[in-house]
Amino acid sequence: MAKKVVQSVDRALNILEILVEAKDPIALSEISEMAALNISTVHRLLNTLIYRGFAAQDEESGKYKLGLRIFEIVNTLGDSISLKSVARPFLKEIVEECNETANLVVLDKGQVLYIDQVESTNMVRMFANIGSKGPAHSLGAGKVLLSSLTEEELDEVLEGIELTQFTPSTITSIEELKKNLKQIRKQGYAIDFEEMEEGVRCVAAPIKNDQGDIIAAISVSGPNIRITDRYLFNKLIPLVTSKAEEISKEVGGLSLEI
């Protein structure tokens, strides 16, 4: 049965997501194009968001950005126990041990959503904006999260995404992806051998609750000049999987905010 959607609310939330993902203030025409709505509709919805404090208009450029109300809400949520607050000390420990960027991610509509990150101090390092998304099929953490889905759930997710090829190593076949996910479930971690970006390697492991359900994943990524086969298998995989297990113990049966 199809879910009932209030069109105006759906459109306003879509515009809000565009503002969240934009790094800088964005023009009305750009929002209109990205939202696939005419300018007058976007302008009307933006005025409502501005009235409620969720959006703001830059006085000098006339462009639009997030309003203060968003940050007030984020600060309020920050007072409660969150997955981020539980995992962050372990992400820091990972970086202290290997000095490669560590990420905390969840699955959102078939994509990886970055909810926290501790950066490497190396000159050459990997980076993703908090709140940004990436294709699950080509990222180690994404494949860990996809491996947690039932066959039916996985098929539903794969129907809504395209297995885009980013490098010669990207998995673009559903059959091959499912085979890889089966192996990930068996071994308890995933490896990304330059599947998203040439020259970049990644290892990821699942965070589970006390029911054994995968609720998130952590990953470590860096250039292949540092992450050699020997370093990956002897150091990074044991490090990331052990920290994921420690986070899982901390999570336990807690009801956490993402």
C-alpha positions in Angstrom: 0.0 0.0 0.0 1.5 3.3 -1.0 2.3 5.8 1.8 0.4 9.0 1.8 2.7 12.0 1.3 1.8 15.7 1.9 3.3 17.2 -1.3 4.1 20.6 0.2 5.8 19.1 3.2 7.8 16.7 1.1 9.0 19.6 -1.2 9.9 21.8 1.8 12.0 18.9 3.3 13.7 18.3 0.0 14.7 22.0 -0.1 15.9 21.7 3.4 18.1 18.7 2.5 19.5 20.7 -0.4 20.5 23.5 2.0 22.1 20.9 4.4 24.2 19.3 1.7 25.3 22.6 0.2 28.7 23.8 1.5 28.0 27.5 0.8 24.9 29.7 0.4 23.0 28.6 -2.7 21.1 30.7 -5.3 17.3 30.4 -5.8 17.8 29.2 -9.4 20.1 26.4 -8.3 17.7 25.2 -5.6 14.9 25.3 -8.2 17.0 23.1 -10.6 18.1 20.7 -7.9 14.5 20.3 -6.5 13.0 20.1 -10.0 10.5 22.8 -9.0 9.6 26.1 -10.6 11.2 29.2 -9.0 7.9 30.6 -7.7 7.2 27.4 -5.8 10.7 27.2 -4.3 10.5 30.9 -3.3 7.2 30.4 -1.5 8.5 27.3 0.4 11.8 29.1 1.3 9.8 32.0 2.7 8.0 29.6 5.0 11.3 27.9 6.0 12.7 31.4 6.7 9.7 32.4 8.7 10.2 29.3 10.9 13.9 29.8 11.2 15.0 26.7 9.3 16.4 28.8 6.4 18.0 32.2 6.0 18.8 34.5 3.2 22.3 36.1 2.9 21.8 39.8 2.9 24.7 40.5 0.5 24.4 37.8 -2.1 20.7 37.1 -1.8 21.5 33.3 -1.6 20.0 30.9 0.8 21.5 28.9 3.7 20.5 27.0 6.8 18.8 29.0 9.5 19.7 29.2 13.2 16.7 26.9 14.2 18.5 24.0 12.6 21.6 24.5 14.8 19.4 25.0 17.9 17.8 21.6 17.3 21.2 19.9 16.7 22.5 21.4 20.0 19.4 20.1 21.8 20.0 16.6 20.4 23.6 16.8 21.5 22.5 16.7 25.1 21.2 13.1 24.7 23.2 9.9 24.4 24.1 9.4 20.7 25.8 6.8 18.7 28.3 9.5 17.8 29.2 10.1 21.4 29.6 6.4 22.1 31.8 5.8 19.1 34.0 8.9 19.0 36.5 7.9 21.6 37.2 4.7 19.7 37.5 6.6 16.4 40.2 8.7 18.1 42.0 5.6 19.4 42.0 4.2 15.8 43.6 7.4 14.5 46.1 7.5 17.3 47.2 4.0 16.4 47.3 4.2 12.6 47.0 7.9 11.7 44.5 7.2 9.0 41.1 8.8 8.8 38.3 7.0 10.7 34.6 7.3 9.9 31.3 6.4 11.5 28.5 5.8 9.1 24.9 4.5 8.8 22.8 3.4 5.9 20.3 5.9 4.5 18.1 4.9 1.5 20.8 2.7 0.0 23.6 5.3 0.6 26.3 5.7 3.2 25.6 8.7 5.5 28.7 10.0 7.3 27.7 11.0 10.8 31.2 11.4 12.3 34.8 11.4 11.4 38.3 11.8 13.0 40.9 12.9 10.5 44.4 11.7 9.9 47.2 14.3 10.4 49.0 13.1 7.3 49.4 15.6 4.5 47.7 13.2 2.1 44.5 11.9 3.8 40.9 11.0 3.1 38.0 13.4 3.9 34.2 13.4 3.8 31.9 16.1 5.1 29.8 15.1 8.0 26.2 14.7 6.7 27.4 13.9 3.2 26.5 10.6 1.5 28.2 8.1 -0.7 27.3 5.1 -2.8 27.1 2.0 -0.6 28.1 -0.5 -3.3 31.5 1.0 -3.8 32.5 1.8 -0.2 33.7 -0.7 2.4 31.4 0.6 5.1 28.5 0.6 2.6 29.0 -3.0 1.8 29.1 -3.9 5.6 25.8 -2.1 6.0 24.3 -3.8 2.9 25.4 -7.2 4.2 23.1 -6.7 7.2 20.0 -6.6 5.0 17.7 -9.6 4.3 17.5 -10.8 0.7 14.2 -9.0 0.3 15.4 -5.8 1.9 18.6 -5.9 -0.3 16.6 -6.4 -3.5 14.4 -3.5 -2.6 17.4 -1.2 -2.0 19.1 -2.3 -5.2 16.0 -1.5 -7.2 16.3 2.1 -6.2 20.1 2.6 -6.8 22.4 2.4 -9.8 25.6 0.4 -9.4 27.7 3.2 -11.0 31.3 2.3 -12.0 33.7 4.8 -10.4 36.9 2.8 -11.1 37.9 -0.4 -12.9 37.5 -2.2 -9.5 34.0 -1.0 -8.8 31.4 -3.8 -8.5 28.7 -3.1 -11.0 27.0 -6.6 -11.1 24.2 -7.4 -8.6 25.2 -11.0 -8.7 28.9 -10.2 -7.9 27.8 -7.7 -5.2 25.6 -10.3 -3.5 28.5 -12.8 -3.6 30.8 -10.2 -2.0 28.2 -9.4 0.7 28.0 -13.1 1.5 31.7 -13.2 2.1 31.6 -10.0 4.2 28.9 -11.6 6.4 31.1 -14.6 6.9 34.4 -12.8 7.6 32.9 -9.9 9.6 34.5 -7.0 7.8 34.7 -5.5 4.3 37.5 -4.2 2.2 37.4 -1.5 -0.5 40.3 -2.0 -2.9 40.1 1.2 -4.9 36.4 0.7 -5.7 35.4 4.3 -5.1 38.6 6.1 -5.9 41.7 4.9 -7.5 44.7 4.9 -5.1 42.4 4.7 -2.0 41.9 1.6 0.2 39.4 1.1 3.0 38.5 -1.5 5.7 35.2 -1.4 7.5 33.5 -3.4 10.3 30.0 -3.5 11.7 28.6 -2.0 14.9 25.9 -4.3 16.4 23.4 -3.9 19.2 22.8 -6.6 21.8 20.4 -8.4 19.4 23.2 -8.8 16.9 21.6 -6.3 14.5 24.1 -4.1 12.5 23.1 -0.5 13.2 26.2 1.3 11.9 29.8 0.8 10.7 33.2 2.2 11.2 35.9 2.4 8.5 39.4 3.5 8.0 40.6 4.8 4.7 43.8 6.0 3.2 46.1 5.9 0.2 47.4 2.6 -1.1 51.0 3.8 -0.8 50.6 3.5 3.0 47.9 0.9 3.1 49.8 -2.0 1.6 48.5 -5.6 1.6 50.7 -6.5 4.6 49.7 -3.4 6.6 46.0 -3.9 5.8 45.8 -7.5 6.9 48.3 -7.4 9.8 47.4 -4.1 11.3 44.2 -2.4 10.0 41.8 -5.3 9.8 42.5 -6.4 13.4 42.4 -2.8 14.6 39.1 -1.8 13.0 37.3 -5.1 13.8 38.4 -5.0 17.5 37.3 -1.4 17.9 34.0 -2.2 16.2 33.5 -5.0 18.7 34.3 -2.6 21.6 31.8 0.0 20.4 29.2 -2.8 20.0 29.7 -3.8 23.7 29.3 -0.1 24.7 26.1 0.2 22.6 24.6 -3.0 24.0 20.9 -2.5 24.5 21.0 1.3 24.7 18.4 3.2 22.7 20.6 5.7 20.9 20.0 8.7 18.8 21.9 8.6 15.5 
